Amino acid sequence: MTALIALNNRSGVYGRGGATLPAVDAWCTTHFGRDALQFCQVLTARFNAGSVVLRAISGNRLLVRARLYQAGVHIATVALRFDPPRRQSHLSWFVVAPVGRRGATTRHLLQNILLIQRDCGIRRITLQAALTHGAYVWAVHGFLPVPNAAWPALAGRLAARFVAVASNFTASQVAAVDGLLQSPDRRALRAVAALALPFGGTTLGRHLLMGEKWDGELDFSDEPSALIYFRRIGLMP
């Protein structure tokens, strides 16, 4: 059984239920410092409404799945796991509907999640960068492949994709891209994602990463990674 909290933030009407609500309330009070309703209010701040399913599981972890709405329209779905004893959270699912992709939906939702992560003592976020856009999006948000040894395999796949389109670029451009893909440093992924050379109606970096898949992490103790993330979600200029 799980706990369900439904919120209409415009009217201030909330509904709470589920057999495990007391356990979820206890988890939130212990690790977040506020009850489950307040947890969900932070998660859904700046959205008109939301429905949140929560479940406290073994190891003092909390599973969360939320659907967010604006003006009665479903605009985003997120699923994540909080693990305060290990000071990390795992982002299992983050999908913004097409109607919300040109606005501030992503920034607002990631800011809300960050507030909860901060108050729960989270220092590391993990995820799988996948689906159509995820491999590119999370790279430009500061995430890095994990473990370190995963980068050479990812770079090899990107190199194979680049070979197929390299004839569209100058010799110096090809040499620069090859240099990035041959680097043993996983941070080269950020430079690949940032490749702004136009290709196929988009950028080369986006083209190479579209449809890829890699496991990633953002460690807040890594200052360059944290600064990239804070800037991308609108917390820093």
N, C-alpha and C positions, 0 to 999 in steps of 0.2 A: 504494500500500500504506500501511497505517496500523499504529500500535502499539496493542495492547490490553492493559489491565491489569485483572485481576479481583481483588477484595479481599473477604475474609471477615474483617471486623474483630473479630468475636467470638472466632474461633478463632485469628486471627493467620496464616491461610493466604493466600498471594498467588500469582497466576500472571501471568507476563509473556510477551509474544510479539509477533511482527510484524516485517517486514523493516525498518521505519523506526525501530525502538526505539532504536538507537544515535543517530540524528539527534534523536529526541525527548529522550533522556537528555542530549545535548549542549546542546540548547535550555534544558532545565530547569536544568542546572548553570550555564549562562551567565547566564540572566535571573532564575532563582528561587533560585539558590544551593544547590540540592539536586537529587537525581536524580528521574526520572519517578515512581518508586514513592512517594517521599516527597511529591511534588506531589499524587499521587492520595490519599495518606493524609490530607493536609490537606483536600482537597476533600470527602472522604467521612467526616470525623471526626463522631462522634456518630450515625452511621448504622451499622446492623449489617453492611451489605454494599454493594458497588457494582461496576459494570462501566464502565470508562472507555476511550473510544477517543480517541487523540491523533494529531495529524499536524503536523509542522513544515513550513511552506510558505515561499515566497519572502518576502523582506522581514523576516526574523527574526520571523515570526508563528507562533502556535501555535493550531490548531483543537482544541477539546475538546468531546466529547459524553459525558455521563455519565447512567447510570441508578442511582438510589439505592433501597435496600431497608431495610425494618424488619420483623423477625420473618418474613422470607421473602416479604413483600408489596412489590411495586413501589410506591413512594410519591412519586417525583419524577423528572423528566427535565430536564436542563439542557444547553444548547449555547452555547458562547461562543468568542470569538476574542480572543487576547491579542496586543497589538501594542506591545511595550516601546519600540521606537525612537520611536514617536509618543506614548508614555505614555498609551495608551488601550486599552480593551477594549470589545468589542461583545457584548451579550447577545442571542443570536439566538433562544433558546427557553428558557422557564422555565415549566414546567407541574407543578403539584402535584396529585396524585390526590385525589379527594374524601375518601378516608380520612385524608389528612394535613392537610386545610385548617383543622381546628380546633385543631391542636396547634402545636408549635414548629418544624415542618418548614421553613417558609419562612424564619424567622429564622435557624435553624441553618445552612441552606444558604447564605444570603446572607452570613452571618458568615464561613463557610469561604472563600467566593469572595473576600471582602474581604481576608482574610489573604494570599491569593495575590496579589491585585492590589497590595497594599501592598509585598510583597517584590519584586514585578516592577517597581515604580516607576510603577504606573498612577495617573494623576491625573484621568482622565475616563472615564465609562462611557456608551456610547450603546446605544440599543435602539429597537425599534418597539413602542409601547404599543398592543396590539391584542387580538384574541380577545374573549371575552365580557367579561372583567373587567379586562383589562390597562390600558385607558385610565384607569380609575379608580384601580386599585392603584398604578400607577407615579406618578401625580400625587400621591397621598398619601405616597409614599415620597420626594418631593422632586425628581423629575425635571421638566424644563421642556421645552416644545416647541422644536425646532430645525429650521431657523434661526429667528431671531426673527420673521421675516416669516410664518412658518407659523401663528402664533397668531391673527391676524385671521380666517383662513379657518376654523380650528377653532372660534373663538368664534361665527362666523356659523352654523355647523352646530348648535352648542349652542343658539344663540338661536332657531333654527327649531324645535328640539325643545321649547324652553321655551314658545314661543307656543302650542303644542298643549295645554299643561297649565296655563297661567297663570291660568285662571279658577278654579283650586282654591286660589288664594292671595290675600291681601289686597293692596290697592293699594300699601302701603308695602313689602311683601315683593317684589312684582313690580318695583317701582322699584329696590330694592336689587340684585336679580338682574340686571336690565337694565344697571345701572351696572357690574357686574363684567364682563358680556359685551361692553360697549362700551369697556372699558379697553384702551389700546394696549399695556399692560405684560403680557408673557407670564406673569408671576408671578400674575396674576389667576386662572390655571387652578387654583392651589392653593386659593384661596378658593371657587371653584366646587365643587371636589371636597369641600370641608369643609361645604358647605351641608347643615345637619342637619334642615331642614324635612321632616317625614314625608310620604311620598307613595308610594302603590302598594306598601306593605309594606316599603319601604326608605327611604332618604333622597333628597332631591331631587338632591343632588350625585352620588350613585351612579347614580340613574336617568338623569340627563342624559349621563353618560359611558359607561354600559354599551353595549358594541358599537361604540364609536367607535375610531378609529385615528389615531395621530399619532407622528411620529418625535421621540424625546426624548434628553436628555443629563443627566447629573449630573456637575458639575465640582467636584471636591473643593477647589479653590481658592476656590469660592464658599461662604463659611462658613455662611450660612443654609441653603443646600441640603444641605451636608454634615451639619449638625446634625439636620435633619429625617430624613435617611437613617439616621444613627447611632441616633437614638431609635427609629425604626420597626423596625430590625432588632435592637433590644434591647441596644445597646452603651452607651446613656446613658439615665438616668431621664427 
